[in-house]
Amino acid sequence: MLVATVLIWALNFTVTRYVLEHGFEPLAYSSVRYGIAATLFAAFTYGYEGSFRVRRRDVVLLVGAAAVGIWLNQLSYVYAIKFTNASTTALILGTTPIFAALIAMAFGLERVSRWFWAATALSFVGVTLVATGSGGVKSDIKGDLLGVATAATWAAYSVAIAPLMRRYSPYRISAIVLVLGWVAVAATAAPQLASQDFHLGWEIWALLVYAVLGPLVLTNILWFKALDRVGPSHATLFANLQPFVAVVFAVLLLSEHISWLQVVGGIAIGAGIVMARQRRGEGIGP
């Protein structure tokens, strides 16, 4: 389940880049994709649990998580992919665990050691090398910055929903956040939806089906079932491979070029994540 999840997530970078290059407007694509996924996953969750009930005091947190985790994250993600390579975006998203730890520390949820700060510095040096190696043109720099925003917003979402995981199933949280987030995405995407030409080739629609059923529906189920069986630490080790598998897909399927600076930067990001995970436990608070 973990291997399947990582492969599906990794391939999504290539799929997104391809559909945006072949007819879909960025926000129109996100709106259609999330609208279908939210409907399907909500139906699955209701059939599985029979309820969407949450405490009234948790509604605000869920709305906030949806705003950051889906709306801001999707806006930054699709435009990062549009402005720079799928491989570059994937490598930058490797810093998500670092951002999660920094945000948790900022809110007093974790304490981190000096070793972690060294790991953070190494990871951000890696991001700089990846960005420098991407070409340095204006569109690439914009895409690189949006890639950083994508990592930061997803990390913020992960930290925000952590307390809710103690009270509700991950399926219920994901279903509610998907629906709320889609409403915000659809509202923002209204102008692009109005002008979008939906007379696209069959391969684009086939890839949209994949992008809905794979990364948003199936992987939610596989990931949470795997977490329950093997634990978060073991599962996260697999998840850390996602950016590097995504680069392989982008190179093979999109013929993207990877510079030596990006290779070194990707290695630095990976090394920083490994360092952070090895030593974070020494300084974690309750």
C-alpha positions in Angstrom: 0.0 0.0 0.0 2.8 2.4 0.8 4.7 1.7 -2.5 1.5 2.2 -4.4 0.7 5.4 -2.6 4.2 6.9 -3.3 4.1 5.9 -7.0 0.6 7.4 -7.5 1.6 10.6 -5.7 4.9 10.9 -7.6 3.3 10.4 -11.0 0.8 13.2 -10.3 3.4 15.9 -10.8 4.0 14.7 -14.4 0.2 14.3 -15.0 -0.5 17.9 -13.8 2.3 19.4 -15.9 1.0 17.5 -19.0 -2.6 18.6 -18.7 -1.7 22.2 -18.0 0.5 22.2 -21.1 -2.3 20.7 -23.2 -5.4 22.8 -22.7 -6.4 23.0 -19.0 -6.3 26.3 -17.2 -4.7 25.8 -13.8 -7.6 26.8 -11.5 -10.2 25.2 -13.8 -8.3 22.0 -13.6 -8.0 22.1 -9.8 -11.7 23.0 -9.5 -12.9 20.1 -11.7 -10.5 17.7 -10.1 -11.3 18.5 -6.5 -15.1 18.8 -7.1 -15.2 15.2 -8.4 -12.8 13.9 -5.8 -14.7 15.6 -2.9 -18.0 14.1 -4.1 -16.5 10.6 -4.4 -14.6 10.6 -1.1 -17.5 12.1 0.8 -19.7 9.3 -0.5 -17.1 6.7 0.5 -16.7 8.2 3.9 -20.5 8.4 4.6 -20.9 4.8 3.4 -18.0 3.7 5.7 -18.9 5.7 8.8 -22.5 6.8 8.4 -21.9 10.3 9.6 -20.0 13.6 9.1 -20.7 14.8 12.6 -18.0 16.9 14.3 -18.1 19.0 17.5 -19.2 22.6 17.0 -15.9 23.9 18.4 -13.9 21.9 15.8 -15.8 23.5 12.8 -13.6 26.6 12.8 -10.4 24.5 12.8 -11.7 22.4 10.0 -12.6 25.5 7.9 -9.2 26.9 8.6 -7.5 23.7 7.6 -9.5 23.6 4.4 -8.5 27.2 3.6 -4.8 26.5 4.1 -4.6 22.8 3.1 -6.7 22.9 0.0 -7.3 26.4 -1.2 -3.9 28.1 -0.7 -2.1 24.8 -1.3 -3.8 24.2 -4.6 -3.4 27.7 -5.8 0.4 27.5 -5.2 0.7 24.0 -6.5 -0.9 24.3 -9.9 0.9 27.6 -10.6 4.2 26.2 -9.4 3.8 23.3 -11.9 2.7 25.8 -14.6 5.7 28.1 -14.2 8.5 25.6 -13.6 9.3 21.9 -14.3 7.4 19.1 -12.5 10.8 17.7 -11.3 11.8 21.0 -9.8 8.5 21.4 -7.9 8.7 17.8 -6.7 12.2 18.3 -5.3 11.2 21.5 -3.5 8.2 19.8 -2.0 10.6 17.4 -0.3 11.1 20.2 2.3 7.5 19.7 3.6 8.6 17.8 6.8 11.0 20.6 7.6 8.3 23.2 7.3 6.0 21.0 9.4 8.5 20.9 12.3 9.2 24.6 12.1 5.5 25.5 12.2 4.9 23.0 15.1 7.8 24.7 16.9 6.4 28.2 16.3 3.1 27.1 18.0 4.9 25.5 20.9 4.0 22.0 19.9 7.5 20.7 19.5 11.1 21.5 20.6 13.9 21.0 18.2 17.6 20.5 18.7 20.6 22.2 17.2 21.0 19.1 15.0 17.5 19.9 13.5 18.6 23.5 12.7 21.6 22.1 10.9 19.3 19.8 9.0 17.0 22.7 8.2 19.9 24.8 6.9 21.1 21.9 4.7 17.6 21.4 3.2 17.2 25.1 2.4 20.6 25.1 0.8 19.3 22.3 -1.3 16.2 24.3 -2.3 18.5 27.2 -3.3 20.6 24.8 -5.5 17.4 23.3 -7.1 16.1 26.8 -7.8 19.4 28.0 -9.2 19.7 24.9 -11.4 16.1 25.3 -12.8 17.3 28.0 -15.2 17.0 31.3 -13.3 14.5 32.9 -15.8 11.6 34.9 -14.3 9.0 32.2 -14.8 11.2 29.6 -13.2 11.9 31.7 -10.1 8.2 32.4 -9.7 7.5 28.7 -10.0 10.2 27.9 -7.4 8.8 30.4 -4.9 5.3 28.9 -5.4 6.8 25.4 -4.9 8.1 26.6 -1.5 4.6 28.0 -0.7 3.1 24.7 -1.6 5.4 22.8 0.8 4.7 25.4 3.6 0.9 25.4 3.2 0.7 21.6 3.2 2.9 21.5 6.3 0.6 24.0 8.0 -2.4 21.8 7.1 -0.7 18.7 8.5 0.0 20.5 11.8 -3.5 22.0 12.0 -5.4 18.7 11.6 -3.1 16.8 14.0 -5.3 17.5 17.1 -8.5 16.5 15.1 -6.9 13.1 14.4 -7.3 12.2 18.1 -11.1 12.7 17.9 -12.1 11.7 14.4 -11.1 9.3 11.7 -8.8 10.5 9.0 -11.5 9.7 6.5 -14.0 12.0 8.0 -11.5 14.8 8.3 -10.3 14.4 4.7 -13.9 14.3 3.4 -14.9 17.5 5.2 -11.7 19.3 4.3 -12.0 18.3 0.6 -15.5 19.6 0.3 -14.8 22.9 2.1 -11.6 23.4 0.3 -13.2 22.7 -3.1 -15.8 25.4 -2.4 -13.0 27.9 -2.0 -11.1 26.6 -5.1 -14.2 26.7 -7.2 -15.0 30.3 -6.2 -11.5 31.4 -7.1 -11.6 29.5 -10.3 -14.9 30.9 -11.6 -13.4 33.2 -14.3 -11.2 30.4 -15.6 -14.1 27.9 -15.5 -16.2 30.3 -17.6 -13.5 30.7 -20.3 -12.2 27.1 -20.2 -12.5 25.2 -23.4 -13.6 21.7 -22.4 -13.2 20.2 -25.9 -10.0 18.4 -24.9 -8.5 15.2 -26.2 -9.5 11.8 -24.7 -6.0 11.5 -23.2 -6.5 14.7 -21.1 -9.8 13.4 -19.7 -8.1 10.0 -19.0 -5.4 11.7 -17.1 -8.0 13.8 -15.2 -9.7 10.5 -14.1 -6.3 9.3 -12.9 -5.6 12.5 -11.0 -9.0 12.2 -9.3 -9.2 8.5 -8.5 -5.5 8.1 -7.8 -3.8 10.9 -5.8 -7.0 12.2 -4.2 -9.3 9.2 -3.5 -7.4 5.9 -3.6 -4.2 7.1 -1.9 -6.2 8.6 1.0 -7.6 5.2 1.7 -4.3 3.3 1.2 -2.2 5.8 3.2 -4.4 5.8 6.3 -4.8 2.0 6.2 -1.0 1.7 5.9 -0.5 4.1 8.8 -2.8 2.0 10.9 -0.8 -1.2 10.1 2.8 0.0 10.2 2.8 3.2 12.1 3.6 6.8 11.0 7.4 6.6 11.4 7.7 3.6 9.0 5.2 5.1 6.6 6.9 8.4 6.5 10.2 6.8 5.4 8.4 5.7 2.2 6.7 9.1 1.8 10.2 10.8 1.7 10.9 8.9 -1.5 8.1 10.6 -3.3 10.0 13.7 -4.7 12.8 11.6 -6.1 10.4 9.1 -7.7 8.5 12.1 -9.2 11.8 13.3 -10.7 12.3 10.0 -12.4 8.8 10.1 -13.9 9.2 13.7 -15.1 12.5 12.8 -16.8 11.2 9.7 -18.4 7.8 10.8 -19.5 8.2 14.6 -20.0 11.9 14.5 -21.1 12.7 17.2 -18.5 16.3 18.0 -18.1 17.9 17.8 -14.6 21.0 20.0 -14.1 23.8 18.9 -11.9 22.9 21.7 -9.4 19.5 20.2 -9.1 20.9 16.8 -8.4 23.1 18.1 -5.7 20.2 20.2 -4.3 18.0 17.1 -4.2 20.6 15.1 -2.4 21.0 18.0 0.1 17.2 18.1 0.7 17.1 14.4 1.2 20.0 14.4 3.6 18.5 17.2 5.6 15.2 15.3 6.0 17.1 12.2 7.1 19.1 14.2 9.6 15.9 15.9 10.9 14.1 12.6 11.4 17.0 10.9 13.1 17.4 13.6 15.8 14.0 15.4 16.0 12.9 12.8 18.6 15.5 14.0 21.1 13.8 17.4 21.4 10.1 16.7 20.9 7.8 18.0 23.6 4.3 16.8 24.6 
